[in-house]
Amino acid sequence: MAKIIIDPKIMLGKPVVAGTRITVEQILRLLAQKLTIKDILEDFPQLKEADIKTAVEYAAKRVAKTEPQ
């Protein structure tokens, strides 16, 4: 199962897909540029579809925590 980790020694502590140096931010920016999951997987073969979906879910949860209620 995909996992997002935060380690101050990896990418300055930004959330990354475990076992990679690919940040959640990077995945979101690629999706915002209208790349498809298939495109991203071709560019980053070390990722799995579940990694991308987990990154999006992680970001959604972080935003939900910071939005005023």
C-alpha positions as CSV (number, residue, x, y, z in Angstrom):
1,M,0.0,0.0,0.0
2,A,1.2,3.5,-0.8
3,K,2.5,5.6,2.0
4,I,3.4,9.2,2.4
5,I,6.3,10.0,4.7
6,I,7.9,13.2,6.1
7,D,11.6,13.0,6.9
8,P,13.7,16.1,7.4
9,K,16.6,14.4,5.6
10,I,14.5,13.8,2.5
11,M,13.5,16.7,0.2
12,L,13.8,19.2,3.2
13,G,11.0,17.4,5.1
14,K,8.4,17.8,2.4
15,P,5.9,14.9,2.2
16,V,7.1,12.3,-0.3
17,V,6.0,8.9,-1.5
18,A,7.8,6.4,0.6
19,G,10.9,4.9,-1.0
20,T,11.2,7.8,-3.4
21,R,12.2,11.5,-3.5
22,I,8.9,12.4,-5.3
23,T,7.0,14.9,-3.3
24,V,3.2,15.2,-3.0
25,E,3.6,18.8,-4.3
26,Q,5.3,17.5,-7.4
27,I,2.5,15.0,-8.1
28,L,-0.1,17.7,-7.6
29,R,1.6,20.1,-9.9
30,L,1.8,17.4,-12.6
31,L,-1.9,16.7,-12.3
32,A,-2.6,20.5,-12.4
33,Q,-0.7,20.6,-15.7
34,K,-3.2,18.1,-17.0
35,L,-0.9,15.2,-17.1
36,T,-2.8,11.9,-16.7
37,I,-1.9,9.2,-14.2
38,K,-0.7,7.2,-17.1
39,D,1.6,10.1,-18.2
40,I,3.0,10.4,-14.7
41,L,3.6,6.7,-14.4
42,E,5.5,6.8,-17.7
43,D,7.7,9.6,-16.5
44,F,8.2,8.1,-13.0
45,P,8.2,4.3,-13.4
46,Q,9.1,3.9,-9.7
47,L,5.5,5.1,-8.9
48,K,2.4,3.0,-8.9
49,E,-1.1,4.3,-9.5
50,A,-1.9,3.9,-5.8
51,D,1.0,6.2,-4.9
52,I,-0.5,9.0,-7.0
53,K,-4.0,8.5,-5.5
54,T,-2.5,8.4,-2.0
55,A,-0.7,11.7,-2.6
56,V,-3.9,13.3,-3.7
57,E,-5.8,11.9,-0.7
58,Y,-3.0,13.1,1.6
59,A,-3.2,16.6,0.2
60,A,-7.0,16.7,0.5
61,K,-6.8,15.7,4.2
62,R,-4.2,18.4,4.8
63,V,-6.4,21.0,3.2
64,A,-9.4,19.9,5.1
65,K,-7.5,20.3,8.4
66,T,-6.5,23.9,7.6
67,E,-9.9,25.1,6.3
68,P,-11.9,27.1,8.7
69,Q,-15.0,25.2,10.0
